[in-house]
Amino acid sequence: MKKIENYLYEEEMQAIRSACSEVWKNFGGAFKESIIDNALTIALEKQGLKVESQKRIDIYFEGKKVGTYVPDKIVNNVILIELKCKPRLLQEDKKQFWYYLKASPYKVGLLINFGPKKLEICRRIYDKARHEKAQANKA
């Protein structure tokens, strides 16, 4: 496969896509999210990836902790994954995921839907905006 210049975590992304495809080929969108979640952990680890499930991430507002966000998975301590098992991803799902990624310390996130008709993988990057926000806060 051709390498893409400046593609963050390209090897991890390929391994994740492969693991997702394997799970979707076996289960499609026929099972609850908890079953898909467990199967995906096995498939990701089989790809040689380090997987943390349900890692707690503190959320802050104006320097004060306001709650905790618990993503479905963190892969290799660099990629945040949220799973869905629904007919299709809605714009609201994507918007909510964007806020999750924005509130986390991770640059790359995947919103993955194991739908009945297709596997959807929505990749988002939140790095430049985080950097600009940090710079603005220092000023």
N, CA, C and O atoms as CSV, one atom per row, in Angstrom:
chain,resi,resn,atom,element,x,y,z
A,1,MET,N,N,0.839,-1.189,0.000
A,1,MET,CA,C,0.000,0.000,0.000
A,1,MET,C,C,0.885,1.255,0.000
A,1,MET,O,O,1.897,1.300,0.699
A,2,LYS,N,N,0.512,2.246,-0.765
A,2,LYS,CA,C,1.276,3.481,-0.893
A,2,LYS,C,C,1.179,4.310,0.383
A,2,LYS,O,O,0.094,4.496,0.934
A,3,LYS,N,N,2.318,4.803,0.844
A,3,LYS,CA,C,2.348,5.652,2.030
A,3,LYS,C,C,1.849,7.052,1.679
A,3,LYS,O,O,2.133,7.579,0.603
A,4,ILE,N,N,1.114,7.629,2.592
A,4,ILE,CA,C,0.598,8.976,2.413
A,4,ILE,C,C,1.420,9.900,3.304
A,4,ILE,O,O,1.550,9.660,4.505
A,5,GLU,N,N,1.970,10.949,2.717
A,5,GLU,CA,C,2.802,11.874,3.468
A,5,GLU,C,C,1.991,12.560,4.566
A,5,GLU,O,O,0.861,12.990,4.335
A,6,ASN,N,N,2.570,12.657,5.748
A,6,ASN,CA,C,1.970,13.319,6.916
A,6,ASN,C,C,0.666,12.678,7.395
A,6,ASN,O,O,-0.158,13.344,8.022
A,7,TYR,N,N,0.476,11.395,7.103
A,7,TYR,CA,C,-0.720,10.683,7.559
A,7,TYR,C,C,-0.439,10.172,8.969
A,7,TYR,O,O,0.387,9.276,9.147
A,8,LEU,N,N,-1.106,10.722,9.955
A,8,LEU,CA,C,-0.851,10.358,11.348
A,8,LEU,C,C,-1.214,8.902,11.628
A,8,LEU,O,O,-2.322,8.453,11.335
A,9,TYR,N,N,-0.266,8.185,12.194
A,9,TYR,CA,C,-0.483,6.806,12.655
A,9,TYR,C,C,-0.972,5.885,11.540
A,9,TYR,O,O,-1.914,5.115,11.727
A,10,GLU,N,N,-0.328,5.971,10.387
A,10,GLU,CA,C,-0.762,5.211,9.219
A,10,GLU,C,C,-0.784,3.699,9.471
A,10,GLU,O,O,-1.747,3.025,9.108
A,11,GLU,N,N,0.262,3.173,10.086
A,11,GLU,CA,C,0.309,1.726,10.332
A,11,GLU,C,C,-0.794,1.282,11.283
A,11,GLU,O,O,-1.445,0.262,11.060
A,12,GLU,N,N,-0.997,2.054,12.340
A,12,GLU,CA,C,-2.063,1.732,13.288
A,12,GLU,C,C,-3.429,1.783,12.618
A,12,GLU,O,O,-4.291,0.938,12.862
A,13,MET,N,N,-3.610,2.800,11.761
A,13,MET,CA,C,-4.897,2.951,11.087
A,13,MET,C,C,-5.181,1.757,10.178
A,13,MET,O,O,-6.309,1.266,10.132
A,14,GLN,N,N,-4.172,1.295,9.461
A,14,GLN,CA,C,-4.359,0.132,8.595
A,14,GLN,C,C,-4.714,-1.105,9.417
A,14,GLN,O,O,-5.585,-1.883,9.029
A,15,ALA,N,N,-4.037,-1.284,10.551
A,15,ALA,CA,C,-4.310,-2.433,11.413
A,15,ALA,C,C,-5.718,-2.349,12.006
A,15,ALA,O,O,-6.407,-3.363,12.118
A,16,ILE,N,N,-6.140,-1.158,12.381
A,16,ILE,CA,C,-7.487,-0.976,12.933
A,16,ILE,C,C,-8.543,-1.273,11.871
A,16,ILE,O,O,-9.525,-1.965,12.140
A,17,ARG,N,N,-8.340,-0.753,10.679
A,17,ARG,CA,C,-9.289,-1.019,9.586
A,17,ARG,C,C,-9.388,-2.511,9.302
A,17,ARG,O,O,-10.481,-3.029,9.075
A,18,SER,N,N,-8.268,-3.195,9.313
A,18,SER,CA,C,-8.249,-4.632,9.076
A,18,SER,C,C,-9.014,-5.383,10.176
A,18,SER,O,O,-9.794,-6.294,9.895
A,19,ALA,N,N,-8.778,-4.988,11.422
A,19,ALA,CA,C,-9.472,-5.617,12.549
A,19,ALA,C,C,-10.980,-5.374,12.470
A,19,ALA,O,O,-11.772,-6.286,12.707
A,20,CYS,N,N,-11.373,-4.146,12.138
A,20,CYS,CA,C,-12.800,-3.811,12.007
A,20,CYS,C,C,-13.449,-4.631,10.894
A,20,CYS,O,O,-14.553,-5.148,11.061
A,21,SER,N,N,-12.763,-4.745,9.768
A,21,SER,CA,C,-13.296,-5.530,8.654
A,21,SER,C,C,-13.494,-6.981,9.043
A,21,SER,O,O,-14.498,-7.597,8.685
A,22,GLU,N,N,-12.537,-7.524,9.774
A,22,GLU,CA,C,-12.639,-8.906,10.225
A,22,GLU,C,C,-13.856,-9.109,11.128
A,22,GLU,O,O,-14.596,-10.081,10.977
A,23,VAL,N,N,-14.055,-8.186,12.062
A,23,VAL,CA,C,-15.205,-8.289,12.970
A,23,VAL,C,C,-16.508,-8.114,12.196
A,23,VAL,O,O,-17.462,-8.862,12.414
A,24,TRP,N,N,-16.557,-7.132,11.294
A,24,TRP,CA,C,-17.792,-6.891,10.545
A,24,TRP,C,C,-18.141,-8.070,9.637
A,24,TRP,O,O,-19.315,-8.414,9.495
A,25,LYS,N,N,-17.134,-8.690,9.023
A,25,LYS,CA,C,-17.386,-9.862,8.175
A,25,LYS,C,C,-17.982,-11.013,8.980
A,25,LYS,O,O,-18.789,-11.786,8.464
A,26,ASN,N,N,-17.585,-11.123,10.232
A,26,ASN,CA,C,-18.096,-12.197,11.080
A,26,ASN,C,C,-19.455,-11.887,11.688
A,26,ASN,O,O,-20.295,-12.778,11.811
A,27,PHE,N,N,-19.683,-10.629,12.072
A,27,PHE,CA,C,-20.902,-10.288,12.808
A,27,PHE,C,C,-21.836,-9.316,12.100
A,27,PHE,O,O,-23.017,-9.237,12.439
A,28,GLY,N,N,-21.323,-8.574,11.120
A,28,GLY,CA,C,-22.150,-7.548,10.490
A,28,GLY,C,C,-22.656,-6.586,11.546
A,28,GLY,O,O,-21.928,-6.242,12.476
A,29,GLY,N,N,-23.864,-6.162,11.412
A,29,GLY,CA,C,-24.476,-5.268,12.395
A,29,GLY,C,C,-25.531,-5.976,13.209
A,29,GLY,O,O,-26.490,-5.355,13.667
A,30,ALA,N,N,-25.360,-7.280,13.395
A,30,ALA,CA,C,-26.411,-8.093,14.014
A,30,ALA,C,C,-26.356,-8.171,15.537
A,30,ALA,O,O,-27.276,-8.703,16.158
A,31,PHE,N,N,-25.283,-7.645,16.151
A,31,PHE,CA,C,-25.142,-7.812,17.594
A,31,PHE,C,C,-25.064,-6.483,18.325
A,31,PHE,O,O,-24.834,-5.430,17.731
A,32,LYS,N,N,-25.264,-6.568,19.632
A,32,LYS,CA,C,-25.171,-5.384,20.472
A,32,LYS,C,C,-23.725,-4.897,20.523
A,32,LYS,O,O,-22.781,-5.638,20.251
A,33,GLU,N,N,-23.595,-3.640,20.878
A,33,GLU,CA,C,-22.285,-3.004,20.906
A,33,GLU,C,C,-21.302,-3.724,21.828
A,33,GLU,O,O,-20.113,-3.787,21.515
A,34,SER,N,N,-21.761,-4.263,22.943
A,34,SER,CA,C,-20.849,-4.928,23.883
A,34,SER,C,C,-20.175,-6.143,23.252
A,34,SER,O,O,-19.005,-6.411,23.525
A,35,ILE,N,N,-20.896,-6.876,22.418
A,35,ILE,CA,C,-20.320,-8.045,21.745
A,35,ILE,C,C,-19.304,-7.603,20.703
A,35,ILE,O,O,-18.218,-8.175,20.607
A,36,ILE,N,N,-19.655,-6.584,19.922
A,36,ILE,CA,C,-18.742,-6.046,18.917
A,36,ILE,C,C,-17.498,-5.486,19.599
A,36,ILE,O,O,-16.381,-5.689,19.124
A,37,ASP,N,N,-17.688,-4.790,20.698
A,37,ASP,CA,C,-16.578,-4.207,21.460
A,37,ASP,C,C,-15.586,-5.303,21.881
A,37,ASP,O,O,-14.380,-5.161,21.680
A,38,ASN,N,N,-16.093,-6.379,22.457
A,38,ASN,CA,C,-15.228,-7.479,22.907
A,38,ASN,C,C,-14.513,-8.137,21.725
A,38,ASN,O,O,-13.320,-8.431,21.808
A,39,ALA,N,N,-15.233,-8.368,20.633
A,39,ALA,CA,C,-14.633,-8.991,19.452
A,39,ALA,C,C,-13.563,-8.081,18.849
A,39,ALA,O,O,-12.514,-8.552,18.410
A,40,LEU,N,N,-13.835,-6.786,18.832
A,40,LEU,CA,C,-12.864,-5.850,18.261
A,40,LEU,C,C,-11.586,-5.814,19.091
A,40,LEU,O,O,-10.493,-5.721,18.532
A,41,THR,N,N,-11.700,-5.884,20.384
A,41,THR,CA,C,-10.504,-5.926,21.240
A,41,THR,C,C,-9.627,-7.114,20.856
A,41,THR,O,O,-8.411,-6.977,20.723
A,42,ILE,N,N,-10.238,-8.265,20.682
A,42,ILE,CA,C,-9.497,-9.474,20.291
A,42,ILE,C,C,-8.831,-9.275,18.934
A,42,ILE,O,O,-7.660,-9.613,18.757
A,43,ALA,N,N,-9.582,-8.721,17.969
A,43,ALA,CA,C,-9.052,-8.520,16.617
A,43,ALA,C,C,-7.926,-7.487,16.603
A,43,ALA,O,O,-6.948,-7.650,15.874
A,44,LEU,N,N,-8.053,-6.435,17.398
A,44,LEU,CA,C,-7.006,-5.413,17.465
A,44,LEU,C,C,-5.727,-5.976,18.082
A,44,LEU,O,O,-4.627,-5.726,17.591
A,45,GLU,N,N,-5.886,-6.732,19.156
A,45,GLU,CA,C,-4.724,-7.340,19.801
A,45,GLU,C,C,-4.056,-8.346,18.870
A,45,GLU,O,O,-2.831,-8.474,18.867
A,46,LYS,N,N,-4.849,-9.053,18.089
A,46,LYS,CA,C,-4.313,-9.988,17.101
A,46,LYS,C,C,-3.457,-9.249,16.061
A,46,LYS,O,O,-2.516,-9.820,15.510
A,47,GLN,N,N,-3.784,-7.994,15.800
A,47,GLN,CA,C,-3.018,-7.152,14.868
A,47,GLN,C,C,-1.747,-6.589,15.523
A,47,GLN,O,O,-0.971,-5.880,14.882
A,48,GLY,N,N,-1.548,-6.913,16.806
A,48,GLY,CA,C,-0.358,-6.442,17.512
A,48,GLY,C,C,-0.507,-5.074,18.153
A,48,GLY,O,O,0.489,-4.447,18.514
A,49,LEU,N,N,-1.742,-4.603,18.298
A,49,LEU,CA,C,-1.995,-3.295,18.884
A,49,LEU,C,C,-2.276,-3.410,20.384
A,49,LEU,O,O,-2.822,-4.409,20.853
A,50,LYS,N,N,-1.891,-2.372,21.123
A,50,LYS,CA,C,-2.195,-2.286,22.555
A,50,LYS,C,C,-3.573,-1.623,22.681
A,50,LYS,O,O,-3.809,-0.549,22.127
A,51,VAL,N,N,-4.465,-2.272,23.409
A,51,VAL,CA,C,-5.840,-1.777,23.521
A,51,VAL,C,C,-6.196,-1.531,24.988
A,51,VAL,O,O,-6.037,-2.408,25.837
A,52,GLU,N,N,-6.680,-0.318,25.266
A,52,GLU,CA,C,-7.227,0.005,26.581
A,52,GLU,C,C,-8.720,0.251,26.385
A,52,GLU,O,O,-9.118,1.102,25.590
A,53,SER,N,N,-9.538,-0.497,27.113
A,53,SER,CA,C,-10.986,-0.316,27.010
A,53,SER,C,C,-11.492,0.486,28.204
A,53,SER,O,O,-11.054,0.289,29.338
A,54,GLN,N,N,-12.417,1.386,27.927
A,54,GLN,CA,C,-13.093,2.160,28.968
A,54,GLN,C,C,-12.118,2.961,29.842
A,54,GLN,O,O,-12.303,3.055,31.056
A,55,LYS,N,N,-11.090,3.531,29.226
A,55,LYS,CA,C,-10.126,4.365,29.953
A,55,LYS,C,C,-10.814,5.669,30.354
A,55,LYS,O,O,-11.479,6.306,29.537
A,56,ARG,N,N,-10.653,6.050,31.582
A,56,ARG,CA,C,-11.298,7.259,32.093
A,56,ARG,C,C,-10.448,8.489,31.762
A,56,ARG,O,O,-9.242,8.507,32.007
A,57,ILE,N,N,-11.096,9.517,31.202
A,57,ILE,CA,C,-10.425,10.763,30.843
A,57,ILE,C,C,-11.149,11.906,31.549
A,57,ILE,O,O,-12.346,12.113,31.348
A,58,ASP,N,N,-10.415,12.642,32.376
A,58,ASP,CA,C,-11.010,13.779,33.068
A,58,ASP,C,C,-11.278,14.915,32.090
A,58,ASP,O,O,-10.483,15.172,31.187
A,59,ILE,N,N,-12.413,15.593,32.280
A,59,ILE,CA,C,-12.817,16.719,31.434
A,59,ILE,C,C,-12.797,17.976,32.296
A,59,ILE,O,O,-13.306,18.003,33.417
A,60,TYR,N,N,-12.183,19.025,31.723
A,60,TYR,CA,C,-12.020,20.281,32.460
A,60,TYR,C,C,-12.713,21.436,31.756
A,60,TYR,O,O,-12.815,21.479,30.530
A,61,PHE,N,N,-13.185,22.368,32.571
A,61,PHE,CA,C,-13.745,23.616,32.069
A,61,PHE,C,C,-13.140,24.732,32.902
A,61,PHE,O,O,-13.257,24.746,34.127
A,62,GLU,N,N,-12.492,25.664,32.220
A,62,GLU,CA,C,-11.828,26.781,32.888
A,62,GLU,C,C,-10.934,26.302,34.023
A,62,GLU,O,O,-10.913,26.878,35.111
A,63,GLY,N,N,-10.193,25.228,33.739
A,63,GLY,CA,C,-9.216,24.725,34.694
A,63,GLY,C,C,-9.766,23.872,35.819
A,63,GLY,O,O,-9.012,23.445,36.693
A,64,LYS,N,N,-11.086,23.611,35.815
A,64,LYS,CA,C,-11.688,22.808,36.883
A,64,LYS,C,C,-12.296,21.541,36.304
A,64,LYS,O,O,-12.938,21.568,35.254
A,65,LYS,N,N,-12.085,20.437,36.999
A,65,LYS,CA,C,-12.651,19.170,36.553
A,65,LYS,C,C,-14.172,19.225,36.653
A,65,LYS,O,O,-14.728,19.562,37.698
A,66,VAL,N,N,-14.836,18.888,35.543
A,66,VAL,CA,C,-16.297,18.921,35.524
A,66,VAL,C,C,-16.909,17.544,35.279
A,66,VAL,O,O,-18.128,17.382,35.335
A,67,GLY,N,N,-16.064,16.562,35.008
A,67,GLY,CA,C,-16.594,15.230,34.781
A,67,GLY,C,C,-15.545,14.306,34.193
A,67,GLY,O,O,-14.362,14.636,34.108
A,68,THR,N,N,-16.016,13.151,33.796
A,68,THR,CA,C,-15.147,12.125,33.231
A,68,THR,C,C,-15.781,11.572,31.970
A,68,THR,O,O,-16.978,11.285,31.933
A,69,TYR,N,N,-14.971,11.427,30.948
A,69,TYR,CA,C,-15.390,10.827,29.684
A,69,TYR,C,C,-14.746,9.457,29.598
A,69,TYR,O,O,-13.567,9.298,29.912
A,70,VAL,N,N,-15.520,8.466,29.171
A,70,VAL,CA,C,-15.015,7.100,29.070
A,70,VAL,C,C,-15.189,6.614,27.631
A,70,VAL,O,O,-16.263,6.140,27.263
A,71,PRO,N,N,-14.135,6.730,26.813
A,71,PRO,CA,C,-14.230,6.256,25.436
A,71,PRO,C,C,-14.232,4.732,25.389
A,71,PRO,O,O,-13.788,4.079,26.333
A,72,ASP,N,N,-14.727,4.170,24.299
A,72,ASP,CA,C,-14.755,2.720,24.164
A,72,ASP,C,C,-13.355,2.130,24.165
A,72,ASP,O,O,-13.108,1.132,24.842
A,73,LYS,N,N,-12.427,2.735,23.410
A,73,LYS,CA,C,-11.076,2.184,23.312
A,73,LYS,C,C,-10.056,3.282,23.058
A,73,LYS,O,O,-10.341,4.309,22.442
A,74,ILE,N,N,-8.850,3.021,23.560
A,74,ILE,CA,C,-7.676,3.798,23.192
A,74,ILE,C,C,-6.688,2.782,22.634
A,74,ILE,O,O,-6.387,1.780,23.283
A,75,VAL,N,N,-6.184,3.041,21.431
A,75,VAL,CA,C,-5.272,2.104,20.770
A,75,VAL,C,C,-3.867,2.699,20.735
A,75,VAL,O,O,-3.662,3.833,20.302
A,76,ASN,N,N,-2.912,1.910,21.201
A,76,ASN,CA,C,-1.496,2.306,21.246
A,76,ASN,C,C,-1.285,3.655,21.923
A,76,ASN,O,O,-0.315,4.356,21.635
A,77,ASN,N,N,-2.176,4.004,22.803
A,77,ASN,CA,C,-2.141,5.257,23.554
A,77,ASN,C,C,-2.116,6.498,22.652
A,77,ASN,O,O,-1.662,7.560,23.076
A,78,VAL,N,N,-2.606,6.366,21.402
A,78,VAL,CA,C,-2.602,7.512,20.481
A,78,VAL,C,C,-3.904,7.705,19.707
A,78,VAL,O,O,-4.142,8.789,19.173
A,79,ILE,N,N,-4.751,6.676,19.636
A,79,ILE,CA,C,-5.978,6.771,18.829
A,79,ILE,C,C,-7.189,6.453,19.699
A,79,ILE,O,O,-7.262,5.396,20.325
A,80,LEU,N,N,-8.122,7.372,19.724
A,80,LEU,CA,C,-9.366,7.205,20.471
A,80,LEU,C,C,-10.407,6.569,19.559
A,80,LEU,O,O,-10.561,6.977,18.408
A,81,ILE,N,N,-11.121,5.568,20.073
A,81,ILE,CA,C,-12.152,4.892,19.275
A,81,ILE,C,C,-13.480,4.916,20.012
A,81,ILE,O,O,-13.560,4.571,21.191
A,82,GLU,N,N,-14.515,5.326,19.302
A,82,GLU,CA,C,-15.903,5.227,19.774
A,82,GLU,C,C,-16.636,4.288,18.835
A,82,GLU,O,O,-16.528,4.413,17.615
A,83,LEU,N,N,-17.374,3.355,19.394
A,83,LEU,CA,C,-18.110,2.372,18.601
A,83,LEU,C,C,-19.601,2.650,18.617
A,83,LEU,O,O,-20.150,3.148,19.600
A,84,LYS,N,N,-20.239,2.320,17.516
A,84,LYS,CA,C,-21.697,2.371,17.385
A,84,LYS,C,C,-22.138,1.101,16.667
A,84,LYS,O,O,-21.383,0.517,15.890
A,85,CYS,N,N,-23.352,0.691,16.936
A,85,CYS,CA,C,-23.996,-0.421,16.224
A,85,CYS,C,C,-25.421,0.031,15.926
A,85,CYS,O,O,-26.355,-0.292,16.659
A,86,LYS,N,N,-25.568,0.774,14.851
A,86,LYS,CA,C,-26.865,1.331,14.487
A,86,LYS,C,C,-26.993,1.330,12.974
A,86,LYS,O,O,-25.999,1.114,12.281
A,87,PRO,N,N,-28.181,1.563,12.440
A,87,PRO,CA,C,-28.357,1.501,10.978
A,87,PRO,C,C,-27.373,2.377,10.203
A,87,PRO,O,O,-26.865,1.962,9.161
A,88,ARG,N,N,-27.097,3.592,10.704
A,88,ARG,CA,C,-26.136,4.475,10.054
A,88,ARG,C,C,-25.737,5.571,11.028
A,88,ARG,O,O,-26.450,5.871,11.986
A,89,LEU,N,N,-24.582,6.159,10.759
A,89,LEU,CA,C,-24.144,7.290,11.577
A,89,LEU,C,C,-24.927,8.535,11.196
A,89,LEU,O,O,-25.126,8.816,10.014
A,90,LEU,N,N,-25.360,9.263,12.182
A,90,LEU,CA,C,-26.069,10.522,11.949
A,90,LEU,C,C,-25.112,11.686,12.155
A,90,LEU,O,O,-24.052,11.526,12.760
A,91,GLN,N,N,-25.481,12.838,11.662
A,91,GLN,CA,C,-24.662,14.034,11.846
A,91,GLN,C,C,-24.474,14.324,13.332
A,91,GLN,O,O,-23.412,14.793,13.743
A,92,GLU,N,N,-25.489,14.050,14.133
A,92,GLU,CA,C,-25.396,14.266,15.578
A,92,GLU,C,C,-24.322,13.380,16.204
A,92,GLU,O,O,-23.606,13.815,17.107
A,93,ASP,N,N,-24.205,12.129,15.724
A,93,ASP,CA,C,-23.157,11.221,16.213
A,93,ASP,C,C,-21.782,11.797,15.918
A,93,ASP,O,O,-20.896,11.779,16.772
A,94,LYS,N,N,-21.610,12.303,14.717
A,94,LYS,CA,C,-20.319,12.854,14.306
A,94,LYS,C,C,-19.979,14.113,15.095
A,94,LYS,O,O,-18.830,14.325,15.481
A,95,LYS,N,N,-20.984,14.939,15.327
A,95,LYS,CA,C,-20.772,16.172,16.087
A,95,LYS,C,C,-20.407,15.837,17.535
A,95,LYS,O,O,-19.477,16.423,18.089
A,96,GLN,N,N,-21.126,14.910,18.141
A,96,GLN,CA,C,-20.833,14.505,19.517
A,96,GLN,C,C,-19.415,13.928,19.607
A,96,GLN,O,O,-18.673,14.229,20.542
A,97,PHE,N,N,-19.052,13.101,18.630
A,97,PHE,CA,C,-17.718,12.515,18.625
A,97,PHE,C,C,-16.643,13.597,18.532
A,97,PHE,O,O,-15.604,13.508,19.186
A,98,TRP,N,N,-16.902,14.617,17.715
A,98,TRP,CA,C,-15.956,15.720,17.582
A,98,TRP,C,C,-15.704,16.373,18.943
A,98,TRP,O,O,-14.561,16.677,19.284
A,99,TYR,N,N,-16.771,16.589,19.719
A,99,TYR,CA,C,-16.610,17.185,21.046
A,99,TYR,C,C,-15.854,16.253,21.984
A,99,TYR,O,O,-15.048,16.716,22.791
A,100,TYR,N,N,-16.097,14.957,21.893
A,100,TYR,CA,C,-15.344,13.986,22.692
A,100,TYR,C,C,-13.858,14.085,22.377
A,100,TYR,O,O,-13.030,14.162,23.284
A,101,LEU,N,N,-13.522,14.081,21.094
A,101,LEU,CA,C,-12.124,14.143,20.694
A,101,LEU,C,C,-11.494,15.464,21.132
A,101,LEU,O,O,-10.363,15.491,21.618
A,102,LYS,N,N,-12.220,16.532,20.961
A,102,LYS,CA,C,-11.754,17.867,21.332
A,102,LYS,C,C,-11.438,17.950,22.831
A,102,LYS,O,O,-10.486,18.621,23.230
A,103,ALA,N,N,-12.225,17.276,23.645
A,103,ALA,CA,C,-12.044,17.325,25.096
A,103,ALA,C,C,-10.958,16.366,25.588
A,103,ALA,O,O,-10.554,16.420,26.749
A,104,SER,N,N,-10.495,15.497,24.704
A,104,SER,CA,C,-9.495,14.500,25.091
A,104,SER,C,C,-8.094,14.987,24.734
A,104,SER,O,O,-7.945,15.977,24.018
A,105,PRO,N,N,-7.064,14.295,25.230
A,105,PRO,CA,C,-5.696,14.661,24.853
A,105,PRO,C,C,-5.225,14.008,23.546
A,105,PRO,O,O,-4.054,14.134,23.189
A,106,TYR,N,N,-6.114,13.317,22.833
A,106,TYR,CA,C,-5.723,12.562,21.639
A,106,TYR,C,C,-5.887,13.385,20.369
A,106,TYR,O,O,-6.805,14.196,20.250
A,107,LYS,N,N,-4.971,13.158,19.412
A,107,LYS,CA,C,-5.008,13.875,18.138
A,107,LYS,C,C,-5.955,13.221,17.148
A,107,LYS,O,O,-6.637,13.911,16.390
A,108,VAL,N,N,-6.001,11.891,17.150
A,108,VAL,CA,C,-6.753,11.153,16.145
A,108,VAL,C,C,-7.844,10.327,16.812
A,108,VAL,O,O,-7.625,9.676,17.834
A,109,GLY,N,N,-9.017,10.371,16.208
A,109,GLY,CA,C,-10.125,9.572,16.709
A,109,GLY,C,C,-10.862,8.895,15.569
A,109,GLY,O,O,-10.921,9.399,14.447
A,110,LEU,N,N,-11.424,7.736,15.892
A,110,LEU,CA,C,-12.237,6.997,14.936
A,110,LEU,C,C,-13.616,6.753,15.525
A,110,LEU,O,O,-13.751,6.215,16.623
A,111,LEU,N,N,-14.620,7.149,14.790
A,111,LEU,CA,C,-16.000,6.820,15.114
A,111,LEU,C,C,-16.363,5.677,14.178
A,111,LEU,O,O,-16.444,5.860,12.964
A,112,ILE,N,N,-16.581,4.496,14.750
A,112,ILE,CA,C,-16.766,3.293,13.936
A,112,ILE,C,C,-18.166,2.745,14.166
A,112,ILE,O,O,-18.568,2.478,15.298
A,113,ASN,N,N,-18.903,2.582,13.068
A,113,ASN,CA,C,-20.258,2.043,13.150
A,113,ASN,C,C,-20.324,0.689,12.451
A,113,ASN,O,O,-20.034,0.566,11.261
A,114,PHE,N,N,-20.711,-0.312,13.214
A,114,PHE,CA,C,-20.929,-1.649,12.674
A,114,PHE,C,C,-22.406,-1.765,12.331
A,114,PHE,O,O,-23.191,-2.358,13.071
A,115,GLY,N,N,-22.767,-1.183,11.190
A,115,GLY,CA,C,-24.157,-1.150,10.755
A,115,GLY,C,C,-24.561,-2.446,10.070
A,115,GLY,O,O,-23.704,-3.247,9.694
A,116,PRO,N,N,-25.860,-2.655,9.905
A,116,PRO,CA,C,-26.338,-3.889,9.278
A,116,PRO,C,C,-25.974,-4.001,7.794
A,116,PRO,O,O,-25.847,-5.109,7.272
A,117,LYS,N,N,-25.807,-2.864,7.112
A,117,LYS,CA,C,-25.511,-2.903,5.680
A,117,LYS,C,C,-24.058,-2.611,5.353
A,117,LYS,O,O,-23.552,-3.047,4.319
A,118,LYS,N,N,-23.377,-1.866,6.236
A,118,LYS,CA,C,-21.980,-1.546,5.956
A,118,LYS,C,C,-21.242,-1.132,7.223
A,118,LYS,O,O,-21.837,-0.757,8.234
A,119,LEU,N,N,-19.929,-1.216,7.121
A,119,LEU,CA,C,-19.020,-0.755,8.164
A,119,LEU,C,C,-18.644,0.683,7.826
A,119,LEU,O,O,-18.167,0.962,6.725
A,120,GLU,N,N,-18.857,1.592,8.770
A,120,GLU,CA,C,-18.501,2.994,8.568
A,120,GLU,C,C,-17.364,3.354,9.518
A,120,GLU,O,O,-17.451,3.102,10.720
A,121,ILE,N,N,-16.309,3.936,8.984
A,121,ILE,CA,C,-15.205,4.402,9.807
A,121,ILE,C,C,-14.988,5.877,9.503
A,121,ILE,O,O,-14.578,6.251,8.404
A,122,CYS,N,N,-15.269,6.695,10.491
A,122,CYS,CA,C,-15.161,8.147,10.362
A,122,CYS,C,C,-13.913,8.588,11.141
A,122,CYS,O,O,-13.877,8.504,12.368
A,123,ARG,N,N,-12.901,9.056,10.419
A,123,ARG,CA,C,-11.629,9.469,11.032
A,123,ARG,C,C,-11.624,10.981,11.215
A,123,ARG,O,O,-11.935,11.733,10.291
A,124,ARG,N,N,-11.265,11.413,12.421
A,124,ARG,CA,C,-11.180,12.837,12.717
A,124,ARG,C,C,-9.821,13.137,13.340
A,124,ARG,O,O,-9.261,12.322,14.073
A,125,ILE,N,N,-9.306,14.322,13.032
A,125,ILE,CA,C,-8.042,14.771,13.607
A,125,ILE,C,C,-8.309,16.087,14.322
A,125,ILE,O,O,-8.905,17.007,13.761
A,126,TYR,N,N,-7.863,16.158,15.555
A,126,TYR,CA,C,-8.000,17.394,16.326
A,126,TYR,C,C,-6.640,17.724,16.910
A,126,TYR,O,O,-6.344,17.416,18.065
A,127,ASP,N,N,-5.823,18.356,16.086
A,127,ASP,CA,C,-4.479,18.710,16.526
A,127,ASP,C,C,-4.224,20.195,16.336
A,127,ASP,O,O,-3.839,20.898,17.270
A,128,LYS,N,N,-4.443,20.659,15.123
A,128,LYS,CA,C,-4.167,22.052,14.818
A,128,LYS,C,C,-5.010,22.983,15.695
A,128,LYS,O,O,-4.501,23.963,16.239
A,129,ALA,N,N,-6.284,22.673,15.826
A,129,ALA,CA,C,-7.163,23.532,16.624
A,129,ALA,C,C,-6.754,23.509,18.091
A,129,ALA,O,O,-6.799,24.544,18.756
A,130,ARG,N,N,-6.356,22.343,18.611
A,130,ARG,CA,C,-5.921,22.236,20.007
A,130,ARG,C,C,-4.667,23.081,20.213
A,130,ARG,O,O,-4.543,23.788,21.213
A,131,HIS,N,N,-3.745,23.001,19.264
A,131,HIS,CA,C,-2.509,23.770,19.346
A,131,HIS,C,C,-2.807,25.270,19.340
A,131,HIS,O,O,-2.244,26.023,20.134
A,132,GLU,N,N,-3.685,25.692,18.450
A,132,GLU,CA,C,-4.043,27.110,18.370
A,132,GLU,C,C,-4.717,27.576,19.653
A,132,GLU,O,O,-4.483,28.694,20.111
A,133,LYS,N,N,-5.560,26.712,20.236
A,133,LYS,CA,C,-6.239,27.068,21.485
A,133,LYS,C,C,-5.223,27.222,22.616
A,133,LYS,O,O,-5.313,28.151,23.420
A,134,ALA,N,N,-4.255,26.304,22.672
A,134,ALA,CA,C,-3.233,26.367,23.714
A,134,ALA,C,C,-2.406,27.643,23.571
A,134,ALA,O,O,-2.069,28.285,24.566
A,135,GLN,N,N,-2.078,28.011,22.317
A,135,GLN,CA,C,-1.315,29.229,22.068
A,135,GLN,C,C,-2.111,30.470,22.505
A,135,GLN,O,O,-1.555,31.403,23.084
A,136,ALA,N,N,-3.405,30.464,22.222
A,136,ALA,CA,C,-4.257,31.597,22.586
A,136,ALA,C,C,-4.356,31.723,24.110
A,136,ALA,O,O,-4.388,32.835,24.637
A,137,ASN,N,N,-4.406,30.598,24.814
A,137,ASN,CA,C,-4.496,30.621,26.269
A,137,ASN,C,C,-3.216,31.156,26.920
A,137,ASN,O,O,-3.260,31.720,28.014
A,138,LYS,N,N,-2.071,30.974,26.236
A,138,LYS,CA,C,-0.784,31.466,26.764
A,138,LYS,C,C,-0.659,32.968,26.607
A,138,LYS,O,O,0.061,33.617,27.367
A,139,ALA,N,N,-1.360,33.531,25.617
A,139,ALA,CA,C,-1.243,34.964,25.326
A,139,ALA,C,C,-1.943,35.827,26.333
A,139,ALA,O,O,-1.928,37.052,26.213
